[in-house]
Amino acid sequence: MKEAVTLKQIAEKLGISVTAVSKALKDYPDISKKTKKLVRKTAKELNYKPNTFAVNLRTKESKTIGLIIPVIVHHFFSNVIKGIIAQAEKKGYLVIILQSNESYELEKKQLDLLMSQRVDGIIISLANGTSNFSHLNDIIAQEKPLVMFDKIAKVVKCSKVIIDDRKAAYMATQHLIDTGCKRIAHFRGSLLPQNSIDRFLGYKKALEDNNMVFDPALVYLCECGDMSFEEGQNNAKKLLNDHNDVDGIFINTDLVAIGAMTEFNKQGIKIPDDISIVGFSNWFMASVISPSLTTIDQPGYQMGKAAFKQLFKEIKAAKKNKTVEPEVITLDTALVKRDSTK
């Protein structure tokens, strides 16, 4: 393996001091333009690369951040990653991406790993299995900048980037009511995540505000989380067996909704004539299935950008030994009307 070119080698080739080479590469004003040009030309010819590890030790910055997400193969989270990376690259940061696989224990290990790698800050969306937040409070106690997004813990004192899940779910359910649905079911996500709780509460509030009776028997839990096509199919089967008078469903994510639609189509249930469906997230698949899925647009890319911008602000403040008051940044959502509702 070829050894990396050093400042000393450039200095020896040009017959100047190492200090002069270093200053020329950093564009110091006390070095002439002619010397700077010569040093840069020689550095390029020799394929010189700065020793980022040494720079990081000197500046006490790793120029890396950690990102922990529940699942990578997910339309929403892939868009979040794109948003974070787009902003991180502008600031010269590397992003270490880890997947908790909805596991609390793995999430804890990954936080420890990121801390051992001395990342400058951490962005996280919590696993469905996370109900104890001591590992997150430990990060904050060590004054490491931490930003949560999407699946958050309200009791943890750090910045958060979210949507108003309750308002979005209310909007989805209200649309079903406005289009004539009289008996509306809800396929909800796991019991723990705050966004799953808020979507359920938004659904329930919309029913109450329209003088419709809330029936807990019409709420179906996705026990494997909110990412399962099969759960959508299975819950659709249960619904048809238990409550064949249901004419509308608000479903926690598009993938579960598409699973349900597949089962209804198989059993000859016409969408939206027999049953109307609203999903959540606005996956690409939602626009290409037949019928196309009415859904809530969840701005993943913008959420990723906002999360990194907030983290970067806190990293810069921490470097100056300043504290930043945690912020809650709430992004707008919208109802995308398609063919699965009347």
C-alpha positions, 0 to 999 in steps of 0.5 A: 500500500502506497504511503500518504504524501506528507507536508514535509515531502512537499516542503523538501521538493520545493525547498521551503519550510513545512510551516510555509507549505501548511500556511499556503494550503490554508491560504494564510495572508502572509504567504505570497500568491506565487508560493501558494500557487506553487504549493497547491500545484505540487500538492496536486501532482503528488496527490496530497490528502490532508490528514483529517484525523490529525485535524479533527484531534486539533479542532476537537471535531470528528466532522461526523454525525450519527443517524439511527433509524428504525428501518432503512428500507422504507420510503419515508426514512430513505427520504429523510436520509437523503435530506440529512446527507444533502445538508451534511455534505454542504458542511463537510460532514460524514453521516454514519447510518445505523438501523435499530430494527425497531429494537430498544436493546440494539438502539442502546448499543448503537448510541454507545457505538456512536459515542465511542466514535466521538461523533459530533452529534446524533440524529435519531428516530426511536425504535417501536420497542423503546419505552425507557429513555435513560440512554437518551438522557445519558447522551444529553448529560454528556452534552452531546447534541441530540435531535429526534425526528418522527418517532420521538419521546416528548419527555426527553429534553432535546430538539425534535423535528416532527409533523403534527400527527394528531392534526394529520390523522384528524384531516385523514379521518375528516376526509372519510367523513366528508366523503360520506363514510358512516362507520370508520375503522383504524389500523394503528401502529404499535402502542408505544411510538408517540406518532402512533398514539397521536394518529390514533388520537386524531382519528378518535377526535375527528369521530367525536367532533362529528358526533360519531360513536368511537368503537374500540372494536374498530381499532386494529393493532399492527402488532409487528409495527407499522411496516407490514404488508401482511399485517394489512392483509390480515387486519383486512380479513379480520375486519371483513369477518368482524364488521362487514358494515365498515365503509371507511378505514384510516390506516397508519402507513401506506404499506399496511394500507396497500396490504389491506387493499390487496386483500379487499381486491382479492375478496371482491370488495370494491374500493372506494364504492364498498370501502374507502381508504386513507393511508399515511406517508405518501409512498411512491407506491401509493400513486401507482397501485390501482386504485391509487391511494389517498394519503397524508403526505409526510415530508421526509426530505424536508424533515431530514434537512431540518434535523441536520440544520438544527443539529449543526446549529447545536454542534457549533454552539457546543464548540463555543461552550454555549447552550441552545434551548431545545426546539420543536420544529413542526413541518406541514403535511397535506392530504393527497386525494386519489382514487381510494376515497369517493 
